[in-house]
Amino acid sequence: MNAINNSTPDEFVVGLKVGSELKHWRKVKGFTQKTLARKMGSHQSAIARVEDDKYLPSISFLIRVAAALDKRIEVRFK
């Protein structure tokens, strides 16, 4: 994961979207941060940092999140 405070403005916006989406779908599934972390082989603190927009997750992290939430990753260029 990459620290958002060292990122470009565009990366910061992406980070905000990733964090809010992760939090939304985690809550829809009824998972705590700890439960999601356990399901994806990570740590609760990693989930918290992404949700709090402190870190941009790697693609491999997002793949594990998507699998744990029964979701797919979609990338769009506008």
Buried (B, 14 or more C-beta within 10 A) or exposed (E): EEEBEEBEEEEBEBBEEBBEBBBEBBEEBEBEBEBBBBBBEBEBEBBBBBBEBBBBBEEEBBBBBBEBBEBEEEEEEE
